[in-house]
Amino acid sequence: MAKIGLKHIRNFFFLVSFGLLVFAGGYQTARVQNGNVDNAIVKKFVGSPTDGAVTAADFSKFWEVWKRLENSYVDPSKLDYAKMTWGAMKGLSQALDDPYTQYLPPKENKSASEDLNGAFFGVGIELGYIENSLGVVSPIANSPAEKAGVRAGDLIFNIKDEKKNVDIDTLKMSLPTAVSYIRGEKGTPVILNMYREGAPKPFDVTIVRDEIVVPSVELKFIEKDGKKIAHLELHKFGGRTDREWTAKIAEIVAAKPSGVVLDLRNNPGGYLDGAVFVSSEFLTSGVVVKQEGRKSTETYSVDRKGSLTSIPLVVLVNKGSASASEITAGALQDNKRAQIIGDQSFGKGTVQEVQDLADGSSLHVTVAKWVLPSGRWIGKEGITPDVKIEDNFETKDVDEQLDKAVQTVLQ
């Protein structure tokens, strides 16, 4: 894939995809003869299908169902052709049984874009699928969800919002649908019925929505045994990450610390080029990640001269570390540049290409797998830490993982 293609590869957990704007236009001109649609008309809009599609697909059945709904449904005012078309395209992508290959109508696509590039009103949860169940990839730092005790790995069984008149189970719910239910006006509550591993039964969490502003990078300095350690927290690989990152790296270089702890905990990922950019800060050369596609493999290597290529480095990960953050941690681990400390990461190992359509919608298609320099596939097991240690949530004033990282980077 050419360099420009990086801008279109996004690894999200809160995004869905969309399909071809074929059916709406095709319906306007398709000829129905004895209940059958002229498939030549469909080809005009779809193009020449593959041999498999010719054999397996009978587009006349689609138009037959459409026409029967149009003629028979009890309330004609409910026949919203745009929604019907979007529903058909959602079904087309969902038929692949890949939760990350999805269709986004214009409104949902706009909302998804805000997650990486702006502020929004919600509870501050990055959503994904955990063994095909809707779950929490990570709570956003300092968000209402985090303050309410939501943790990475929690499953969401039901969403309830009295103001919206919503009380719905999440079984087979798409990510954008879940996002639309969980988001809402500032100051309004939403009740999530959740399950946590080790809990005796599901439990309700009431979260009051607020404005969610997600900084990409935060930096603090920790004093330990007379030495200074840079604690560099990277919360996401978003549209503003590069410039925020560069500013914080300049602060680190000026401070001349004894080591750096790169904190990727609860980082759900983002843009691939962000992962290559961040990894290149610490590596002098080498492969960052390989993208194994259907027909070809692309290799992404260190692409610039970093400022922290020799400073002692430890990387923190947990269950909420996914996608681009796993690429970064895995690249630093495989290139023997850093020790990884914390919990097993999420395991988001597929590539979604965002294909924008003219009407503002988009199709997110799984086009490849992420493979680390050693040949490991991230999606199989995620990143295994060199030192496994859990953060004890009962000791709120103590961060066991960070303490271990600081101790390790000084050794």
N, C-alpha and C positions, 0 to 999 in steps of 0.2 A: 504494500500500500504506500502511496506517495506521502510525503510529509504533510501535505494539506489534509490528508485523510484523518490525521490525528485529531483535528478540531471537531470531527463528527463522531468520534468514538467516545461514548460516555457510559461509565459503569454506574448505574443508579440502582437504588432499592425502592425508591418511591416513584419511579417512572414506568410508563407503559407504552406500548407501541400502537401503530395504526397501519391501515392497509391502503390499497389502491382505490382511487376515486373512480371506480368503474361502474358499479351497479346503478348509481343514481342517473348518470348520463345514459347508460345503456337502456335503462327502462323507458326513457322518453321516446326512443326510436325503435325499440324491438318490435318485430312483427309477430303477432300471435296467430297461428294457423292451426285450428282444431286442437287448441290447448297447448300447442308446442311453439316454443320461441325459436326464431331463426338464429341459429348459433353463429352464422356469418356476421350478424349484427354485433353479437357479443365480441367476436374477434376484432371488430373495428375498434373497440374500446380497450380490450385486454391485450391485443396483439396476438401473435401466433403462440398458442400454448405448447408446452412440452408434449412429447408422445404420451407420457403418463397421464397428463391432464386430459388429453383427448380421450383416452381410454376410460379413465375413472370418473371424469366430471361430466355431468349432464346439466348444463346451465338452464335448460328448460324447466327443470324442477324448481330452481330458485324462483324463476319468474312466475311459475304456477302458484307457489306459496304466496308470493307477493300479491298477485292478482286476487287470490282467494281472500286474503286479509283485507284488501281494498274493497272487495265486493260484499264481504260477509260480516266484518267486525261490527259489533253492536253500536259503537260510538265513533262515527267517522271523524269527529274532531280530534280524536287521539291519533289519527294517522299522520304522524309527523315524519315526512319522508326523509329528512336529514337524519333524524334519530334512528330510523329504521335502517338507513344505509350504514351509519356508524356501527349499529349493532351487528349488522352482517359482517363488517370488516373486523370487529372485535372477535366474533365467532370464528372467522377465518384464521386469525392468528392464534386464538386459544386452542384450536383443534390440534396444534402441534404439541400440546402438553408441556410447553416450556413457559414457566411463569414470567420470564423476562422478555419473551417475544410478545409484544402487545401493541395495540393500536390506540393512539391518543387523539381524540377529537380536539378541535382548536382550543376550547376553553381549558381542557385538562392539560394540553400541551403547554399552554401559557403558564399555568399554575406550576407545572413541573420545572419549567425553566427558572422560575423565581427561586426554587430551592437552592440552586447553586450560585445565584447572582444577586439576590436581594433579600429584603425582609418580608415577612408575611405573618398572619395571625394564625396561631395554632397552639399545639401543646409541646412541640419540640421532640418529635419521635421520627427517627429514620426507619422506615418500614421495609420489610423483606419477607421472604418465605423460609421457614424453618421446617424442613421435612414436609413441605407442601401446605403448612399452616401459616396463616398470617402472624408475623411476629415482629419483635423489636430488634432491629439490627443494632441500634444504639440510641440512647437518649442524648439529645444535644446538651452540651455543657451549660449549666445555669438556667435551663429551661424549666417551665412548669412541670413537665414530665419527670425530669430528674429530681426536682424538689419534692415531688409526690412519691418518690421511691421507685419509679419504673427503672428496670434494669435491662441490659442487653440479654437477649435470649428469652425474655418473657413472651408468651404466646397471647394473642388477643382473640378471644372467642366471640365477643359480642360488643357492639357499639350502641350506646343509648344517649339520645339527646332529646329531651322533652320539647324544647323550643322548636327544633326542626321536625318534631314528630317522627323521630327515628328510633327504632328498637330492633336491631337486625343482627343476625348471626353472620360471622365472617367466612363461613365455609365456602370455598371456591370464589371468594370475592377478589376482584382485581385490585392492584395497588392504587390506581387513580381513584377508584370508587371508594376505597377505604380512606384515602386522603381527603376526598370531598366530604365524607361524613365526619371525620375527626377535626378538620379545620372548621373555623367559624368566627363569629364576632368576638372581639376582645372583651374579656370579662364574663363570658358565658361558659357554663360548665358542660363537660362531656364525661360520661361514665363508661369506662372500659372494663369489661369482664375479662380477667386475665388468669393465666396459669403459669406458675414458676416451678421449674424442676426442684423436687424435694418438698414442695408444699402439699399439704394433705388434700386440698381441693381448690378449685378456682376461687378467685376473690375479685371484688369490685374496687376500682380506683377512680375517684372523682378528680378531674383535672380542670382547672379554670384556665381558659385560653388567654394568651397574651401575645404581644408582638415578639416574633422570634427573629433576632438578629444574630447571624452566625459569623463570628470572626474566623478567618481561616487559620491564623497563627497567633499564638500567645507565647510570651517569653518571660521567665522569671529566673533569678539567680539564687542558688542555694549555697549557703556557707556550711562546710563540713570539714572538721579537722584542720581549720585554718586555710582551706582551699575553696575556690569558687567553682561551682558546677552550673552550667547553663541547662535549664529545664525548658525545652522547646516543644510546645504542644501544637500539633498540627491537627485541626479538627475536620478538615475536608480538603479535597483537591478541586477547588472551584474556580470560577472565572477571575477572582481577584487574588488567588493564592500566590502567583509568581511575584507580584510587586510587594505584597505583605511579607512574603518569605525573605525577599532580598533585603528589606529594611531591617528585619530581625537578625539576619545573618551579619549585617554590618555592625549591629550592636554587640554581637558575640565576638566578632573579630577585634573590636575595640576594647572589650573587657578582658580578653586573653584568659579565659577560664582554663581550669585543669582538665575539663572533659565536658561532654555534651550527652544529655539524655534526650533522645528523640521520642516523644510520647505520641504514639499512634492509637492509643486506646479510644474506643468509641468513634473512630474515624471510618465512616461508611464508604469512603472512596470518592470517585469523581472522574476527572479527565485523565486519560492515559498520559498525555504530554506532561501533566503535572507530576506524575509518578517518576517519569524519566528525568525531569528537571530537578526534583528533590534528591533523587538517588545520585545524580551527577554532582551534587554538592559535596558528597563524601567519598566518591570513587574517582580514581585517576583514569581508569579505563575499564573495559569489560562490558559484558552483556547485562542489561537490566531485566529484560523479559523477552520472550518469544510469543508471537501471536500465530497460532496454528489454525489456519482456516480450512475451508472445504477443498480448496485447490492449491493453496500456496501457504508458505510460512514466512512471516516477516520478523526480523530481528531488530530490537531497539536497544541501542548501546549508549554508553555515556556520551553525551553530546556537547559538553562544555567543560571549562576549567573551573572546578569548584574551589571554595575558600576553606573548606574544613576536611581536607583529604587525609590529614595525619593525626588530628586530635582524637584522643580516646573517646569511643562512642558506644553507647548502649541504647537499644531500641525497646520500647514497651509496647506490647500488644495485648488484646483481650478478645472476648467473644464478639465485641462490637467493631473490631478491626476487619475491614472487608475491602475487596476489590483493589483499588489503587494503593491503599495502605498495605495490603498484603503483598502487592508487587514490590513496593519499596522495601518492606521488611525482608522479604524473601531474597531480593537482589543483594542487600547488604549482608545477609546471612550466607548466601551461596558464595559470594565473593570474599568471605571471611573478613569482612570489614567491621562487623559489630556482633556482639552477643545479643540475643533476643531473650527478653524476660517477660513473664506474665502468664496469661492463659492461652489455650488454643484459639486461633483466630476463626473467623466466621466461615471461610471457605467459599468465596464468590469467585469462581474461576472461568467465567465466560465473558465474551466481549459482545456488547450491544452496539450496533451501528445505528445512529439516528439519521433517518432519511426524512427530511423536511418536505412537506407537500405545499402546494401553492395556496391552499385555503387556510393555512395556519396549523393544520394537524401534522402528525408525524408518525412514522412507523419505526419502532425500535425492534431490531432484528438481531438475534444471536447469530453472529457470523464466524466466531472463532473461540478458541480456548486460550487462556493465559498459561504459559509454561515458563517456569523459572530457569535460570541458567543451568542448574543441575539436571534439568529434565523433569522436575516435579510438576505435577498439575495442581494448581492451587485449589481447584474445585473439589478434589478428592478428599482432602483432609485439612486444608488451610495451612497455616504456618504453625509448626510445632516449636515452642520456645526452647532455647538451650537450657534455661532455668525456669521451671514451672513453679509459680507461686500465685496464690489467690489473694485478692484484696478482700479482707474481712469487713463486710458491710456493717458489722456490729461496732467496730472501732472507727467511728466517724472522724475522729481527729487524727487518725494514723493511716497513712497510705503505705501499706506493706510492700507493694510492688515498686513504688517510687523509691522507698528507702533502700530496697535491695538493689535497684538500678544505680543509685548514687554510690552505694558501697562498692559495687562491682566496677564502676567506671574509674574509681580511685585506686583500684588494685594494680 
